[in-house]
Amino acid sequence: MSLSLNLTDVTPLQFAVTPNPAPKADAEREEILANPGFGQYFTDHMVQIHWSERGDWHRAAVEPYGKISLDPAAAVLHYGQEIFEGLKAFRHADGSIWTFRPDQNGLRLQRSARRLALPELPVPLFLESLKQLVRADAAWVPGGGETSLYLRPFMFASESFLGVRAAKKVYYFVIASPAGAYFKGGVKPVSIWLSTEYQRAAHGGTGAAKTGGNYAASLLPQQEAYAQGCDQVLFLQDGNLEELGGMNVVLVKKDGTLVTPASDSILEGVTRDSLLQIAADRGHAIERRPVSLEEWRDGAASGEIVEAFACGTAAVVSPIGVLKAKDFSIEMPETTADSLVLSLRGELTDIQYGRIEDTRGWMYRLDAGAEGGAA
Ligand SMILES: *Cc1c(COP(=O)(O)O)cnc(C)c1O
């Protein structure tokens, strides 16, 4: 695949591999894979790479999954200097294991790192860290249905120091967790609570970085959403739509135009970008611009806006059934078999699971059969 990388970045780091001496028994693993849920079970190994101001990236290792020992003064525990990524490994029908546009996640991890004053992991090293873990834990990649192995790279300030400055010691890890099909009985519309009291991010803040603090800020409004009987919460800024706590939002107009918020405080999802590219290739007009709540409200009322959906790696795409606010609600038309949201979802997952040809060079092979990762 064509990666926009600076290849002088390539670090000749060798991973020291220590196999887990007590991996989960086959029967126990199979039992977990039969019903993994999301984020509850973890594989037998993890990747760990250290960084220090003096030593650059070093000590790359694949190790048994286990506890991390940290000094109580580790900066991340006090000031939240932390970033993460999320992507999935998919097993294709021939048994091979692939991931989706990981260069985009590697580049986003670098953007997040810049905002959080963390070191930028070279993208080739990011890709290698995924391959190393998936090769050690290949048996944990489920097959069949829309199952996957969720990969969670993360990086944090490990230096013991209570002064407030960017840490000079940082740890990078990758862990992995098998994931079942998000929607078991078919794709189900979600209900969204509109948060008017809280924001998740601000102009010039950390909204465009994938960092734990944004999630911490979203938990209280999320509780409010649950109390209102809603699944998720939508954040606004200056009267414009931002996103959900962990998913981007797209509206579909009657004429087939897809409209999505553009803002410096939104996390730019790989899923959204991919769905919009698929739609653009089918001839749909795409508008990335500020989108006011008014526009959605009026458009839904007049029939100008016919679909709304949320998208992100975990659920891929969820149609939005209703947006509920303190004093009004927007009811969206029922999702039907010919809704655009379902056909975009279908095409994206067909690419990810290898059911149709990947014409855009999006898939990247992770398992041992692949050298260089090219499709
Ligand atoms: C990760 C994330 C998304 C979705 O990004 P994908 O790359 O599509 O998974 C959207 N919003 C927030 C806040 C996120 O953290």
The ligand as a MOL file (V3000), in Angstrom:
LIG
                    3D

  0  0  0     0  0            999 V3000
M  V30 BEGIN CTAB
M  V30 COUNTS 15 15 0 0 0
M  V30 BEGIN ATOM
M  V30 1 C -11.6230 7.2960 18.0280 0
M  V30 2 C -12.6670 8.3560 18.0080 0
M  V30 3 C -13.5500 8.5130 16.9270 0
M  V30 4 C -13.6530 7.5450 15.7640 0
M  V30 5 O -12.4630 7.4100 15.0760 0
M  V30 6 P -12.2240 6.1130 14.1640 0
M  V30 7 O -10.8670 6.3280 13.6150 0
M  V30 8 O -13.2750 6.1330 13.1390 0
M  V30 9 O -12.3290 4.9470 15.0670 0
M  V30 10 C -14.4310 9.5860 16.9620 0
M  V30 11 N -14.4460 10.4500 17.9920 0
M  V30 12 C -13.6240 10.3120 19.0430 0
M  V30 13 C -13.6970 11.3000 20.1450 0
M  V30 14 C -12.7100 9.2720 19.0850 0
M  V30 15 O -11.9000 9.1530 20.1400 0
M  V30 END ATOM
M  V30 BEGIN BOND
M  V30 1 1 1 2
M  V30 2 1 2 3
M  V30 3 2 2 14
M  V30 4 1 3 4
M  V30 5 2 3 10
M  V30 6 1 4 5
M  V30 7 1 5 6
M  V30 8 2 6 7
M  V30 9 1 6 8
M  V30 10 1 6 9
M  V30 11 1 10 11
M  V30 12 2 11 12
M  V30 13 1 12 13
M  V30 14 1 12 14
M  V30 15 1 14 15
M  V30 END BOND
M  V30 END CTAB
M  END
